[in-house]
Each structure stands twice: as structure tokens, then as C-alpha cells.
């Protein structure tokens, strides 16, 4: 599903900084991987490269056989819209849209048939336990509910790749645990390749594999209890 080969990125300037060097990774459909690492090591840069928001200096990111570096900007935009889902620490739920409308937004952008879109949104809201909140506005929801809206929105268009960046950073432990369980469940159920970037060892333990990003790239890690 997702293949990364010899990925490198350097930021030029008064102080030249090598952020990523020779990063390799393969993730299959339905596989959920956690990426950990010290602050400033390049986790956000890695996500930006995987999303096609930034271009690598060398190496390749291939999603379902498509080399992102070979695609022009408009094609990358279409690929992100149709094949990727994003969940962030800041929920990025639009305050002027209802829960239903927020989740429906990716399908509107893809011009999905209205009847199919409604069915998908309803099923997705049911899956994340928000069927009874479809008509609510974001200001009426708790932090945990807002993150569930974000997860539903990220997965409603059935993306091939889900990128989650510290999705529980703004949640209390109880809500964080529920969101992590839901995120894993939805990634596995949808068959997406899922990447969770986190500082939390508890969050990382919910993944199938835990990788640590360092100066030499990614390495497998085993987290002790």
C-alpha cells in the first residue's frame, strides 16, 4: 500500500539542517503503525512528505504504485482529496457546520452521489458513536466527541492512507483511550494504511508496530510496560 525508499530531506539556510536521511518503510493495507521520536527529529516533516505537502530531496514515497514526487501539484491535491485522511491534535472541525456536514465535507469535495454520501455519513457516525449528534454544532460537543468527528471525516471517503498527528494531545486520559481504540478499530476495519505519530507510549502500544525515528532513519522498537 505505502512504500518509502531512501527518503531524505534537508533544509537549507544559515544553518543547514538534515532532517531525514535514508528513511525506509513499508505499510500494508489495514496495518497500523506508530512513529515515535524526540521533538525536532523530523516526525512532522515525515508526515508532510507522505502527504505530498513537501518534496523530498531524494528517495521515493509510493502510494498504491504512484510515486508522489513524480506528480504535479494539482494531481497531488486530487490524490490527497481522494486517497488520504488526516487526524490532528487540533480537531480542525469547522464551527459553522453541523456534525453531519463536517463528516460529509470530503464527499462533497469528491462530488459523491448525494444518496451514497448520506448513507456513508450515517454509517460512519454510527461507527464512531455519534449517530445521535448528527445535527449538533461543534460548540455543543466535548473534546472527545470532536475528535471522533475528525476521525469520521478522515475515513468517510475510504482513504488508502490515514495520517494521525498526536490525535489525543488535547484529550484527558479517558477520552484519549477511547479515541485511540476507535482509531485503531476504524483503520483495521477500513483497510487503510495507518500511521500514528505520537509522543505517548500508551498511544503507541495500540499500534501493530512501533517505530522510532532517529538520525539513522526508522527502527523497530519494543515498548516495555
Helices and strands as residue ranges (DSSP letters): E 2-11, E 17-27, E 32-36, H 43-50, E 58-63, E 66-67, G 68-70, H 73-83, E 84-88, H 99-109, H 114-127, G 131-133, G 138-140, H 143-155, E 161-165, H 173-190, E 193-197, H 201-204, E 209-214, E 217-221
